[in-house]
Amino acid sequence: MTQAINFMEEENVAEKPLDVNEPEAVAHFIAEHRSGIYAGKNVDGEKVVIMLDNKKGMNLLTYQSNGWVRKNSFDKDGFSEGETFEGRYTI
């Protein structure tokens, strides 16, 4: 799973990389950022998109280098609710 995410969008920018392996960090991100869509890259250089529902949870889409789109869901406490694959994209 993605270990850290650096955000690129100027409007929706996190102060520091998000470590999705740390539930406390994910919970803080969910609680402290407004609902919206956040985009960036993970430590492997793959595009990631977070769909955040403030104080409720978030979905993390990773556009993997192998062409698959992985979706990880997190609850408001920062714990994983599961992982699925949303299909493939053209590299």
C-alpha positions, 0 to 999 in steps of 0.5 A: 500500500502507498506509504506517503503521499505528496499533494500537488494541487494548490487549493487542496494541499496537505502540509506534509506527506500522509502516511496511510499506514498510520491510522492516527495520521489518516484520522487527523487528515480526515478530521482536519481537511475539508471534504473534497478531492485531493491529488498528488503522487506517492513515494513510487511516483504513482498518481493518487487521488483522495476523495475525502468526506470530512470527519467521515472517511476517505477513499484513496485511488492509486493509479499503479504503474502496472495499469491497475487502479487500486482503491483503499477505503478508510473510516473516520478513525483512520483504519482500513475498511478494505481494498478493491480494484477499480479496473485498468487505465491506459498507461 
